[in-house]
Amino acid sequence: MIARATVLGAPIVDGTAGNTMRVMSLCSPAQFVSTQIPVPTPTSGELLIRVTACGVCGHDLLAASGLLSAENGAVLGHEISGTVESVGSPDLTAWLGTRVALVQRRSCGECADCIAKHTSQCRSGPGFYGDDIQGGFAEFVLADPRNAVAIPDNIDGVTAAFLSCGVGTGLRALRAAKLEESDVVLVTGASGGVGLHTVQLAKHFGLRVIATTSREASTEALMQAGATEVIVDPTVGKIREVAARLGRLRGVDAAIEITGAPLFATSLRSLAPGGRLVLVGNVRPEVLALDPGLSIVKELQIIGSAHATREDLVEVVDLVASGSIHPIASRVFALNDLPKAFAALRSRSYTGRAVVVP
């Protein structure tokens, strides 16, 4: 039976106090072990989320491989959906039982970045799931109203898990590119979760999309997602040829660069004068070579775009609930099979997003 607390500051519903939960913790580069740790207790202003699902992202792959700041014992996973199990203060009781999708960074709500609504830049709050705080490869996580968005009944929990990162990242990048209807946009690494949904979003916004991939098998899925044309193993020549057929004789209007190092130079050289390259990902965390002469002469813009904010996630939830966007969870694994999910991501054996469920 769930105990109901009456003491101010104690969890309002606390059926987990003193209990342990299962997590998959990092034990060495690219290795995970199933362990038990205490269920976290929500303090004032916090929500305890029972995890329904957690997406597996390229960021997790880098972290697990020792290329980011994750240490042994870290619980990764930042694409999280779940249900509010308990709350840390009486003013949050309305959240109890609510199904939610979470933004991957918990912000403070008080710093200059938060006040300016640049919450993706907040460094005063609890932080990023998996990097700074316990992530979603677990049965429970902590959240708060600043990073939780209620999801309607017509969005299932597996889909909800990756709405912020897998879909919201592309939404934010397309906004940063400042495109107009019928513009031509290049999306690299389009067979991954972020890429595939960026193609869908671009199509929804009336853009013409050149999608690139290293996987011939992804071509059909990308065309179904809304790509105007798909290029396998792209080169500057191939991209500019397709752009010319679409009426862009001097290159694409913008590029959403998801691969980073592998295709950064190719994307930059594929831009028309005045074009914008929005850098979203870097699958090999290394310094990128920039040709300053090209950028100067063609007056190109290089724009960094981070993860979605809560406002972005609210918009994504509306787009998905209305049927405008159809997120694709290609593979679903049990939490204990997390190593298999990482192996599938590493081998690029699927198109879309992989998700694990407790």
matplotlib code that plots the C-alpha trace (Angstrom):
import matplotlib.pyplot as plt

x = [0.0, 1.3, 1.8, 0.6, 2.8, 1.5, 4.8, 5.7, 8.7, 8.3, 7.2, 3.4, 3.1, 6.1, 5.8, 9.5, 11.2, 14.0, 13.6, 16.2, 15.9, 17.6, 20.0, 22.4, 25.6, 28.8, 31.6, 34.2, 34.3, 31.3, 30.5, 27.4, 26.4, 23.0, 23.1, 20.8, 20.9, 18.5, 15.4, 16.0, 13.8, 12.2, 12.9, 10.8, 10.0, 10.9, 9.0, 10.0, 9.4, 8.9, 10.7, 8.6, 11.3, 14.6, 16.1, 19.6, 21.4, 24.8, 25.7, 25.3, 27.5, 30.3, 29.9, 30.0, 33.1, 35.0, 34.9, 32.9, 32.9, 31.0, 32.9, 32.6, 29.4, 27.5, 23.9, 23.5, 20.3, 18.8, 15.8, 13.2, 9.5, 7.6, 4.9, 5.0, 5.2, 5.7, 6.3, 8.4, 6.1, 2.3, 2.1, 3.0, 0.2, -1.5, 1.4, 0.8, 0.0, 0.8, 2.5, 5.4, 8.3, 11.4, 13.8, 17.3, 18.7, 17.2, 17.7, 17.7, 15.0, 16.8, 20.1, 20.5, 20.2, 17.0, 15.4, 16.3, 14.7, 18.1, 17.6, 19.8, 22.7, 21.9, 24.8, 23.4, 20.7, 21.0, 22.3, 22.1, 20.9, 23.7, 26.4, 25.7, 22.8, 21.5, 20.1, 17.2, 18.8, 17.0, 13.6, 13.3, 14.7, 14.1, 12.6, 10.8, 8.1, 10.7, 11.8, 8.6, 5.8, 2.6, 1.8, -1.7, -3.1, -2.5, 1.3, 2.7, 5.5, 8.2, 7.5, 7.4, 10.9, 12.8, 10.6, 12.9, 16.2, 15.3, 12.7, 13.2, 16.9, 15.9, 13.1, 15.5, 18.1, 15.6, 14.5, 18.1, 18.6, 16.0, 14.5, 11.5, 9.0, 10.4, 14.0, 16.4, 18.0, 20.6, 20.3, 23.4, 23.4, 19.7, 19.2, 19.8, 17.1, 17.7, 18.3, 15.2, 12.9, 14.6, 13.6, 10.0, 10.0, 11.5, 8.9, 6.2, 7.4, 7.3, 11.1, 12.7, 15.1, 18.3, 19.0, 22.4, 23.2, 26.0, 23.3, 21.7, 19.1, 17.8, 16.9, 13.3, 12.6, 14.1, 11.9, 8.8, 9.9, 9.7, 13.1, 13.0, 16.2, 18.5, 22.3, 24.2, 27.9, 27.6, 30.2, 30.1, 29.6, 26.6, 25.0, 25.4, 24.1, 20.9, 20.6, 20.9, 18.0, 16.0, 16.8, 19.7, 22.5, 25.0, 24.2, 21.7, 20.2, 21.1, 22.6, 21.7, 25.0, 24.4, 27.6, 30.1, 33.7, 32.9, 30.9, 31.5, 33.7, 31.4, 28.3, 30.1, 31.2, 27.7, 26.2, 25.1, 26.4, 24.8, 24.0, 23.8, 25.4, 23.7, 26.0, 24.0, 26.2, 29.8, 30.1, 33.9, 34.7, 37.6, 38.6, 37.0, 39.0, 37.5, 38.4, 38.1, 38.4, 35.4, 33.3, 34.4, 34.0, 30.6, 29.5, 28.5, 27.1, 28.1, 25.6, 25.7, 22.4, 22.1, 19.2, 15.6, 14.0, 10.8, 9.0, 10.5, 9.2, 5.7, 5.6, 6.9, 4.3, 1.6, 3.0, 3.0, -0.4, -1.9, -0.4, 1.8, 5.0, 5.3, 8.3, 9.9, 11.2, 12.9, 14.2, 12.9, 15.2, 14.7, 16.8, 19.0, 19.7, 21.2, 24.6, 22.7, 21.1, 24.5, 25.9, 23.0, 23.6, 27.4, 26.8, 24.1, 22.0, 18.7, 17.0, 15.4, 15.7, 16.4, 14.7, 15.1, 12.3, 12.7]
y = [0.0, 3.5, 5.7, 9.2, 11.8, 14.8, 16.5, 19.6, 18.9, 15.1, 13.2, 13.5, 10.0, 7.8, 4.1, 3.8, 5.3, 3.0, 0.8, 0.0, 0.1, -1.6, 0.5, -0.3, 1.4, 2.0, -0.2, 0.4, 1.9, 0.5, -2.0, -2.0, -4.0, -4.4, -3.1, -2.0, 1.5, 3.5, 5.0, 8.7, 10.8, 14.0, 17.1, 20.3, 21.2, 17.8, 14.9, 11.2, 9.6, 5.9, 5.4, 4.0, 4.1, 5.7, 6.2, 5.3, 8.3, 8.9, 11.1, 8.0, 6.1, 8.7, 8.8, 5.0, 4.9, 7.2, 10.1, 12.4, 13.0, 9.9, 7.9, 4.3, 3.9, 6.5, 5.8, 7.2, 7.9, 11.3, 10.5, 9.7, 9.2, 8.0, 8.6, 10.8, 8.4, 10.9, 14.6, 16.5, 19.3, 19.8, 22.3, 19.6, 17.1, 17.8, 16.1, 12.7, 10.0, 12.3, 10.7, 12.8, 13.3, 14.9, 17.6, 16.2, 19.1, 20.2, 23.9, 26.2, 28.7, 31.6, 32.3, 34.8, 32.1, 30.7, 34.2, 34.8, 31.4, 29.9, 27.0, 24.7, 26.9, 26.8, 25.5, 26.4, 23.7, 20.0, 19.4, 16.9, 13.4, 10.9, 13.5, 15.5, 13.5, 10.0, 9.1, 7.1, 3.6, 3.0, 2.4, 5.9, 9.4, 12.8, 15.7, 18.9, 21.0, 22.9, 19.8, 17.8, 18.0, 16.0, 13.7, 12.9, 9.4, 9.0, 9.2, 5.9, 5.9, 4.4, 7.3, 9.9, 8.9, 10.4, 13.4, 15.9, 14.7, 12.6, 15.1, 18.4, 18.7, 18.8, 21.3, 23.6, 23.3, 24.0, 27.1, 28.2, 27.8, 30.5, 28.8, 29.7, 27.5, 25.7, 26.3, 23.4, 22.0, 19.3, 16.9, 14.7, 11.5, 11.3, 7.6, 8.2, 9.2, 12.9, 12.9, 10.9, 13.1, 16.3, 15.1, 14.7, 18.1, 19.8, 18.2, 19.3, 22.9, 22.9, 22.5, 20.4, 18.0, 16.4, 13.6, 11.9, 8.5, 5.9, 3.1, 2.2, 0.3, 3.5, 5.1, 4.0, 5.0, 8.5, 8.9, 7.9, 10.4, 13.2, 13.5, 15.0, 13.0, 10.7, 10.6, 7.6, 8.3, 12.0, 14.2, 17.9, 17.1, 14.8, 17.3, 20.3, 18.2, 17.4, 21.1, 22.3, 20.0, 21.6, 25.1, 25.9, 26.3, 27.5, 25.1, 24.4, 27.1, 25.5, 22.3, 20.6, 18.9, 16.0, 13.9, 16.7, 15.7, 13.2, 15.6, 19.1, 20.2, 18.6, 20.4, 23.7, 23.5, 22.5, 25.8, 28.6, 32.1, 33.3, 29.7, 28.5, 25.4, 24.4, 22.1, 19.7, 16.7, 15.5, 11.7, 12.0, 14.5, 16.2, 19.6, 20.5, 22.1, 25.3, 27.0, 30.7, 31.9, 29.9, 31.2, 34.8, 34.9, 33.2, 34.9, 31.7, 31.3, 28.5, 28.1, 25.8, 24.3, 22.5, 20.4, 21.2, 23.4, 22.8, 25.1, 23.1, 19.9, 21.3, 22.1, 18.6, 17.0, 19.0, 18.0, 14.3, 14.4, 16.0, 13.4, 15.9, 14.0, 10.3, 9.4, 6.0, 3.7, 1.1, -1.2, -1.8, -3.6, -4.6, -2.6, -5.6, -5.9, -2.4, -3.7, -5.1, -1.7, -0.1, -2.7, -2.1, 1.7, 1.2, -1.0, 1.4, -1.6, 0.2, 3.5, 5.7, 5.4, 2.5, 2.5, 0.5, -0.3, -1.3]
z = [0.0, -0.9, 2.1, 2.0, 3.8, 5.5, 6.6, 4.5, 2.4, 2.5, -0.6, -0.9, -2.3, -1.3, -2.0, -2.8, 0.3, 1.4, -1.6, -4.3, -8.1, -11.0, -13.1, -15.9, -14.8, -16.8, -15.5, -18.2, -21.7, -23.6, -20.8, -18.6, -15.5, -13.9, -10.3, -7.5, -6.1, -3.8, -5.3, -5.3, -3.0, -4.4, -2.5, -2.5, -6.1, -7.5, -9.2, -8.9, -12.3, -12.8, -16.1, -19.0, -21.7, -22.5, -25.9, -26.9, -28.5, -30.2, -27.2, -25.0, -27.3, -27.0, -23.3, -22.9, -25.1, -22.8, -25.1, -22.9, -19.1, -17.9, -15.3, -14.1, -12.2, -14.2, -15.2, -18.7, -20.7, -21.4, -23.6, -20.9, -20.6, -17.5, -15.0, -11.9, -9.0, -6.1, -5.5, -3.0, -2.0, -1.7, -4.5, -7.0, -6.2, -9.5, -11.2, -9.5, -12.1, -15.0, -18.0, -19.0, -21.5, -20.1, -21.5, -21.1, -19.0, -15.7, -15.5, -12.5, -13.7, -12.1, -13.9, -16.7, -19.3, -17.9, -17.6, -21.3, -22.1, -23.1, -20.7, -22.8, -21.7, -18.0, -15.9, -12.5, -12.3, -11.6, -15.2, -18.0, -17.5, -17.7, -17.7, -14.5, -12.8, -12.9, -16.2, -17.5, -17.9, -14.6, -13.1, -11.6, -12.2, -10.6, -12.6, -12.0, -13.8, -15.7, -17.7, -17.7, -20.3, -20.0, -22.9, -24.1, -24.3, -28.1, -27.6, -26.2, -23.7, -26.1, -28.6, -25.8, -24.6, -27.5, -28.4, -26.8, -28.2, -31.2, -32.6, -30.7, -31.6, -35.3, -34.6, -32.9, -35.6, -38.4, -36.6, -36.3, -40.0, -40.7, -43.7, -45.8, -47.5, -50.6, -49.5, -50.1, -46.9, -46.6, -43.7, -43.1, -41.1, -41.9, -41.1, -37.4, -34.9, -35.1, -38.8, -39.7, -37.7, -39.0, -42.5, -41.3, -39.7, -42.8, -45.0, -42.7, -42.9, -46.7, -47.3, -49.9, -48.4, -49.6, -47.1, -46.9, -45.4, -45.5, -45.6, -48.9, -46.8, -45.3, -48.7, -48.7, -45.1, -45.8, -48.9, -46.8, -44.2, -46.7, -48.4, -51.9, -52.8, -50.9, -51.5, -50.3, -49.5, -50.3, -52.0, -52.7, -56.4, -55.7, -53.4, -55.7, -58.7, -56.8, -55.6, -59.2, -60.2, -57.5, -58.8, -56.5, -59.0, -56.4, -53.6, -50.8, -48.7, -45.4, -44.0, -40.8, -40.0, -37.7, -38.3, -37.6, -38.4, -41.2, -43.4, -42.0, -44.9, -47.5, -46.0, -45.9, -49.5, -50.6, -49.3, -51.6, -50.9, -47.7, -46.7, -43.1, -41.6, -38.4, -36.4, -34.3, -33.7, -33.9, -34.0, -33.7, -30.9, -32.7, -33.9, -37.2, -40.0, -41.3, -44.6, -43.6, -47.2, -48.3, -45.4, -46.0, -49.8, -49.7, -46.5, -44.9, -41.3, -39.0, -36.2, -33.2, -32.0, -28.7, -27.3, -27.1, -24.5, -22.7, -25.2, -28.1, -26.4, -26.0, -29.7, -30.6, -28.4, -30.2, -33.7, -32.7, -31.0, -34.1, -36.5, -38.2, -37.2, -36.8, -34.7, -35.5, -32.7, -34.9, -32.1, -28.6, -26.1, -22.4, -20.0, -19.3, -23.0, -23.1, -24.4, -27.4, -28.0, -28.0, -30.3, -32.8, -32.6, -33.1, -36.2, -37.6, -38.3, -38.2, -39.2, -36.6, -32.8, -30.4, -27.0, -23.9, -21.4, -17.7]

ax = plt.figure().add_subplot(projection="3d")
ax.plot(x, y, z, "-o")
ax.set_aspect("equal")
plt.show()
